[in-house]
Amino acid sequence: MTTRRQFLAGAAVMAAGVAATAIPAKAEVPQFAGVIFTEAQPGYWAGKEKTHAPQVTVEGMTATVLTPHGMSDKHFIVRHTIVAADGSVIGAQAFMPADSPLSTITLPGKGTYYATSFCNLHDLWVTEFSV
């Protein structure tokens, strides 16, 4: 039997793979409006981009992903995932409501990547970055 947490984690990974293969270079995703959100295209979640779009900093080959989002039992960030431009999942971190939505993932090399942040209420958010 699949739990809700397993379902959400699987859905986030699947959506991240789709996002990585379908998002044009500037993360403009009009064909995914209402499904995948970015800071530039928050869709009907306009006003929530500052607390939902993942913020990425890179030092060397280590990417740190932060979603500056409050965490409570009813509203929290479920998962961060980093996906390479070819759609391969580089790393992921799942969160519980008591956790801080901060993850650190080692990148395999230079290139374009997509960091995702999945909120249990406000869907999947993507930030493109390059190393």
C-alpha positions in Angstrom: 0.0 0.0 0.0 1.3 3.4 -0.9 1.3 6.1 1.7 0.4 9.7 1.0 4.0 10.7 1.6 5.3 8.0 -0.8 2.8 9.2 -3.4 3.8 12.9 -3.0 7.5 12.0 -3.2 7.0 9.9 -6.3 4.9 12.6 -7.9 7.5 15.3 -7.2 10.3 13.2 -8.8 8.1 12.4 -11.8 7.2 16.1 -12.2 10.8 17.1 -11.8 11.8 14.8 -14.6 9.1 16.2 -16.8 10.1 19.7 -15.9 13.8 19.1 -16.6 13.1 17.8 -20.1 10.4 20.2 -21.0 11.4 23.6 -19.5 13.0 25.9 -22.0 16.3 27.6 -21.1 14.8 30.5 -19.2 12.4 28.4 -17.2 9.4 29.8 -19.1 6.8 27.1 -18.8 3.6 28.4 -20.5 2.7 24.8 -21.6 2.8 23.8 -17.9 0.9 26.8 -16.5 -1.1 25.6 -13.5 1.2 22.6 -13.0 4.8 23.9 -12.6 5.5 27.3 -11.2 8.5 29.6 -11.2 9.4 32.9 -9.6 8.8 34.5 -13.0 5.6 32.5 -13.7 3.7 32.0 -10.4 0.4 31.6 -12.1 -2.5 31.6 -9.7 -0.1 31.4 -6.8 1.1 35.0 -7.5 2.4 36.6 -4.3 3.7 33.2 -3.0 6.8 33.0 -5.2 9.2 34.5 -2.6 8.4 31.7 -0.1 7.9 28.8 -2.5 10.4 29.1 -5.4 13.6 27.3 -4.3 16.7 29.5 -3.8 19.9 27.9 -4.9 23.5 28.8 -4.0 26.4 27.0 -5.4 29.9 26.7 -3.8 32.3 24.5 -5.8 30.2 21.6 -6.8 27.8 21.7 -3.9 24.3 23.2 -4.4 22.4 24.4 -1.4 18.6 24.6 -1.9 16.6 26.7 0.5 12.8 27.3 0.4 12.1 30.2 2.8 8.8 28.7 3.8 7.2 28.3 7.2 6.7 24.7 8.2 3.6 23.4 10.0 1.6 20.2 10.1 -1.0 21.7 7.7 1.4 23.6 5.3 5.0 22.6 4.6 7.6 21.9 1.9 7.5 18.1 1.2 10.6 17.7 -0.9 13.6 19.3 -2.7 14.9 17.6 -5.8 17.8 18.6 -8.2 17.4 17.3 -11.7 20.0 17.6 -14.5 19.1 19.0 -17.9 18.9 15.4 -19.3 16.2 14.6 -16.7 18.3 12.5 -14.4 17.7 13.0 -10.7 20.9 14.2 -9.0 19.6 14.2 -5.5 16.6 14.8 -3.3 15.7 15.5 0.3 12.2 14.9 1.8 11.0 16.9 4.8 8.6 16.5 7.6 6.7 19.5 9.1 9.2 19.8 11.9 12.2 20.1 9.5 13.8 23.1 7.9 13.4 23.1 4.1 17.2 23.2 3.4 19.1 20.7 1.5 22.7 20.2 0.2 23.4 18.1 -2.8 26.7 17.4 -4.6 26.6 18.1 -8.3 28.3 15.7 -10.7 29.7 18.3 -13.0 29.2 21.6 -14.8 25.9 22.1 -16.6 22.3 23.3 -16.3 20.2 22.0 -13.4 16.7 22.5 -12.0 15.9 22.7 -8.3 12.4 21.8 -7.3 10.5 22.6 -4.2 7.1 20.9 -3.6 4.7 22.5 -1.2 1.8 20.3 0.0 -0.6 23.2 -0.7 1.0 25.3 -3.4 2.3 22.7 -5.8 5.7 22.3 -7.6 8.1 25.2 -8.0 11.2 25.1 -10.2 14.4 27.3 -10.3 16.9 26.8 -13.1 20.6 27.3 -12.3 23.9 26.6 -14.0 27.4 25.7 -12.7 
